[in-house]
């Protein structure tokens, strides 16, 4: 794997010196102060999970202000800049049943009253290649920060992105710290090293492809691939086809939850999904099929590998990633702009998963059941279109999840009714 990393880095460095046929990003830099940007996102977040079969419910209610301030790049051959990113939060109410990734907890399980996190970063750019070192929110499919809680998950390290080749983006980096959304310590997961690399290629407006990889030292090696194609139809309709998939090989020290082998040095998973979406005017319909194989489920987020590293369609409250699980989804989306409610959107989906292999906890190689799960998902979101509160949004999300008796609480989330309510108010500082 080190050889693959060296090749990726060599290609990235070489690309930085290719003579571009189009204007470079750095040549258009206006200045350290002139291109500076600053913003605050005020978020009020509520997440509650009503669990069944005697399992403890969780509920969290809190307020945060997420800040990002970033300078522009200095002019010249090599531009440099700085920035900071962070959040300051406080709980609303007692929050006696926290524990769902929203609020940090003291050793006795009680929720923090208030807390703050974050860090700085420096950046440099030459031509169309940018390097950022410091605290970051990662959006790489193989090392994706969780942004589905009150505040984001942070990674600390170096990420280099190059757009020197027309229609191609190359990525490589190394991260050394990982902090979950509900952790105070900047390296709460004691990440040693996580190497990332990847390439995306968009030959046309209709077609895009991507490959990314990561090597989390002593934990896992993961690969991701995606192909997405949109075909225009008559009367402003379109058909979207998508393929995405992961392959993961786990090291002996990795944490997994659903393996069906006693050999911890030989755990691997492959998961893929195909989807077809039809969109016309305010309506959208998607059908998706997702399938696992290997001797463990797609166990992500346990090994400082990003709690949102699941760029797959059948991911709601459940991700439908159990050992050997197959799942099928039907989704419908409606935009209410023709009903006098511009900015209002509704998404509903039903996902059914089956053939989940449940292993005996004393002998993981012994299958004791083949389980199923199903989820009914609804989300409605309103975004203010004009005025002083433009882009402010209110989102209500509900999931009804049910599963076989043997798929409760350990390997799977189990029977749960979940509500999420998010009020976001963005404020541009400069």
N, C-alpha and C positions, 0 to 999 in steps of 0.2 A: 504493500500500500504506500510506503514511503516513495517508491519509484513513481507511482501515479501522481502523488502530490508534487514531486519535483518537476514532472512533465507539465502539470497544470500551471505551476508557478513560472516555469520557463516560457511557456506559450504566452502567459499574461505579460511578462516583462518584455518579451519580444514585440508583442502587439503595441506596447506603449511607444515604440520607436518607428512604427510604420508610418510613412507619409500619408496622411489622410487626404482624400479627395474632396472633403467638405470642411467647412469652418470648424475649428476646434472650440470646445467649451471654454478653455482657459483664455483664448484670445478675446473672448467677449466679456471677460471679468471687468466689472466697473470699479471694484474696490472693497477694502476691508469693511468700511462703514456703509458705503453706498448700497451694497447688496445684502446688508444685515437684515435678519428677520427674527421676530419674537412673537410668541403666542402662548396663551394659557387656555387649557380646556378644563372647564369646571364640570365635574361629573358627580351626580347623585346616583348611587347604585344600590339596588336591593336584589338579593338572590336568596330564595328559600327552596328547600327540598323536603317534601313530605314523603318520607320513606316508609315502606311497609315491612311486614314480617318481624316486627319488634326492633328494627334497626333505628338508631338515633337519627332524628331529623336534624337538619342544619339550616341556619338562617342568619343572614348578615345584611346590615344596613349602614351605609357609610357615605361620606362626602370627601371629595378630593379636588385638588387643583394640580393639573399636570402642566409643567412649564417646559418650553423648549426655546432657547435663545441661541442664535447662530450667526456668526459674522459671515461676510462675503469672503471671496478670495482676493488676495492682493494681486495687482496686475504684474505682468512679466512672464518670463518663460515658465517659472514655477510659482504657482500661487499658494499661499498658506492662509489658514484661518483657524478659528477656535469656536467652541460652543459648549453649552451645558444642557443637560436634560435631567428632569427629576419630578418628584411628586410630593405633596404634603397633604395628609389626610387625617380625618378624625371619624370615630364611630358615632352613629346616631342611635341612641338607646343603649340598653345593656349589652346586647349581642351575646347572650349567654350560650348560644348554640352555634358559634362560629366554627369553622373547620372545613369550609368549601373553597378555600383559595382566595377569599376576599380580604380578610383581615389578619394581620399577624397575631400570634398567640403567645402568651407567657408559658413557661414550663408547666404551670398548673392547668393550662387549657383556657384560661380567661383571655378575653380579647384586649388588645392594646387600646387605650383611650385615644391616642394620637401618635402619629409617626411620620417620618420623612425619609426619603431615599433619593438616590440619583448620583450623578457624577459628570465630569467634564470630558471633552474630546478635542483632539486637534486633527486638522485635515490638511492635505496637500494635493495639488492638482498640476499635472503637466499634460498639455494637449487635451485629450478626452479620457484621461486615466486619473481616477481619484482614489486616494488612500485616506482612510479614517481610522484613528486609533483612540480608544477610550470606551466610555459607556455608550451602548447602542441598543436599539430595539431591532432585532433581526427579523427579516421577512423571507429568509431563504427557506425553501420547502423542506430541507433536511435539518434545519436548525432554526425553527421559527419561534419567536417570542410569543407567549400567551398574551393576547390583547383582549380576551373575552372576560376579564375580571375588572375590578375597580381600577387598578393601575396595571401597567405592562410588566412583563418579565424582561429583565435586563441581561445582556451579555457584555463582557469587557474584553477587548482585544483589537486586532487589526483586520480590516476588511478593505480589499482593493477591488475596484470595479473599473473595467476598461471598455470603452465604446469606440476604440480606434478603427475597428473593421466595420464597414457599413452593414447594418442590419444584424450585427452580432454583438452580444454583451458577454464579456468574460469576467469571472469572479473567482477570487481566491482569498483566503484569510486564515487567521489563527485566533481563537478565543481562549482565555485562561480563567475567566470567572463567569459564574451563572447565578442569578438571583431570581427566584420565583416571585410572583406577584405578591405573595403573602409573607415574604421573608424580609427581615431587617438587615441581616448581614449581607454585604455585597457579593460574597462568594459562599452563599448559604449551601450550595450543593458540592462545594470543594472540587470543582472542575480542575483537572490537571491541564489537559490540552484538548481542544477540539479543532481539527483542521477541516476547512471547507473549500470546495472548488466547484466550478460549474460553467456552463455555457448555455446561452439562449440565442436562438436564431429565428428571425421573423422575415422570411423571404417575401411576404406580401401582407396586405392588410387582412387577408382572409386566413392565413396559415401562420401558426407559431409553434416552435418546438423548443424543448429545454431538457437539459440533463444537469443534475447536481449530485454531489457526493459529500459525505462527512466521515471523519474518523475520530470518534471520541475515545481518547487514549484509555486503554485497558477496559473499555466498555463495549463498543460496537463499531461496526463499519456499515454505512447505509448509502444506498443509491436510489435516486429518484429520476423518473423520466415522464415527459408529458408531450402530447401532440394535440393541438386544438385547431379545428377548422370550422369556419363559418361560411355558409353558402347562401347568397342572396336569392330570394324567391320573388315572385310577382306580388304586387300590391304592398310593397314595403315589408314583406315577411322575410324571415330568415330561419335557417336550420343550422344548429350548432352541434358538432360532433367532437367528443373529447375522450382521450385515453390518458390515464395517469396510473402510475404504479411505483411501489417501493420494493427493494430487496434489502434485508437486514441480516447481518451475521453478528451474533452476540458473543462477546468474550466471556471467559469463566467468571469474572468479577461483576458482570452486568446483572442488573435486577430485572427479572421478568415475572409476570403474574400467572401465565397460562400455559406453561410448557407441558408437553406430553412426553418428556424424556427425563431420565435420571442423570444423564450426562450433561453437566452444565457447560462443558467445553464445546458442545456440538448442538447449539441452538440457532435456528434460522427461521426466517419468515419471508414469504413473498405475498404481496397483496396488489391487486390491480382493480381498476374500475373503468367502465365504459359508460358514456352517457350520450343521450340525444335530446336536444332541446329545440322546441319550435316556438318562435316569438313572432307575434303580429300585433302591432299597435300597443294596446295596454295589457295584452294577455301573454303569458309565457307558460309553457308546459315542458316538463323534463322527465325522462325515464332513465334510470341509472341502475346498473348491475355492478356489484362489488364482490370480490372473492379472495379469500385467504388460503394459503397453503404453507406447509412446513410443520415443524414440531413445536411451535409456539404461536401465539397470536401476534398481531402487530403492536407490541408493547413499547410505546413511545412515551417520552416525558419522565421516565424513571431515572435516567442516566445523564442528566444535564444536557439532554439532546433536544430541548425545546418542547414546551407543553402544547404548542400549536403546530407541531410538525406532522400534520395530517391534511395534506392538500388533496382530499378525496371527497366525492359528492355526498356519500351517505353518512355524514358527520353532523350530528345535532347534539342532544344530550348524550345518547349513546353514539359511539363511532362505528359499531357493527364490525369489530375487529377481533372477535374471539377466535380461538384456535380452529382453523379449517372452516370458519363461518362464511356462508354465502348470504347476500342480501340484495333486495330489490326495492327500489324507491319510485314513487310517483309524486311529483311536485307540481304545484300550480301557483303562479304569481299574478297579482292584479295591481295595476297602477290606476288610482282613482282620479286621474287628471281630467277625464271626460265627464266626471260626475260632479264637477265643481269643487273638487278637493285635491288640487295640485299639491304634491309633496307627500301624499298618503299612499303607502304601499302595504299590501297584505301578501304573505307567503304561507302556504299550507302544504304539508307533506306527510306521507305515510311511508314508513320503511319497515320491511319484514325481513328478519334474519333467521337462518335455520342451519342445521347440521353443525352446531357448535360442540366441539369435543371437550367434555369435562373429565379431567383426570383425577384419580384417587390421590389425595394429599399425601398419603404414606408411600405410594408407589406411582409416580407420575407417568409411567409407561402404561398403566392400566386405565382404560377408559370406562367410566362408570355410567355415563349418560351422553346422549346427543340432545342438546338443548336448543331452544329458540328464544327470540325476543322480538318485540315490535314496538314502534313508537309513532305516536300521532303528534305532529309538530305544528304550531301556529305562531306567527309573528306579525305584528302590525307596527309600522313605524311612520311617524309623521315628522317631516323636516320643514321648518319655516322657510318660505321662499323669498320673502322681501322684508325690508324694514330693519330696525335696530337689532333684532334677534335673528337675522338671516343666518341660515345653516344650523341653528339650534335644533335639536331633535329629541323626540320622546319615543322610546322603543319598549314595547311590551311583548314578551316571549313566553310561551307555555309549551311544556312537553309532558305528554302522558306516556310513560314507559312501563312495559310489563315483560316479564321473562319467566322462564321455567324455574321451578323451585331450586334446582341445582345451580342456577346461574344468578344467585343473589349475594351481593356484597363483597365477595372475594375476587373472582375473576371478572365478573360483570358488575355494572352499576346496580342492577336489580330493580324491582318494582318501585317507581318513584313518580311523584307529581312535582314538577318544577315550575316556578315562576321566576322570571328575570325582568326587572324594570330599570331602565337606564334613561336618565335625563342628561343630555350633553349640551353645554353652552360654550361654544368656542369664542375666544376674544383675541383679536389680533392686536399686538402691542406696537409693533412697528414693522 
